[in-house]
């Protein structure tokens, strides 16, 4: 697999690997890695908004997730989840994340995801709220 052009990750959070994250081969299983990306995505949003997010009323939902598993993650690896938004549209936001081993600087897993604006009352898509757009643009230096 060709490695895609990576954004300049401006946010990262350490990930704690637990025994329950391991598969029978002693690798961190794929489901746990998806959870690691959730942790990174949540922390990123709270960081750029500079406030605790009320997840019960958040007007964005995850609508697409893809992951490329490049190398196994082992329990002794020191992993961080790096997160960046690289595109902000009217109704969606594109995000890239990596799980990087700090000991080797190797990217173990890459993820691309799409968050869409969503009205929980009407179950319909909506525009990404302006306050989020402004935060994404400011934090990522997007134009």
C-alpha positions, 0 to 999 in steps of 0.5 A: 500500500502506498502511504498517503500524504499525511497532514501536519498532525497538530493534536495527539493523545497517548493511548493505553493498551490493555490486555483486553485489547489483544487478539489470540496473536498478542496483537491489538485487535482491530476493534480496539484500534477503532476505539482508539480512534474514537478516543482521539476524535473525542479528545480532539473535538474537546481540545479545539472547542476548549470545552467539554462536549455534551455528547448527547447533543452533539450535532455531528455523527461519524458516517464513514470510517476506513482503517489501514492496518500497516503493522501490528500494535503490540502491548509494549508499544507506546502509541499515540493517536494523532488527529487532523481535520483536512477538509471542512465542507458545508455538511461534512468534515474529513478527518485523518488519524494515525496510531503512531509508535513513539519508540520507533516513530512508525505509523501502525494504523491509518484512519480516514473518517467523515463526520456529518452534521446531523439533527437528532430531532428530525434525523436529517443531515444539517450543516456543520455548526459555524462554531465548529467550522471556525474552530477547525479552520483556526486550529488546522490553519485551513483556508 
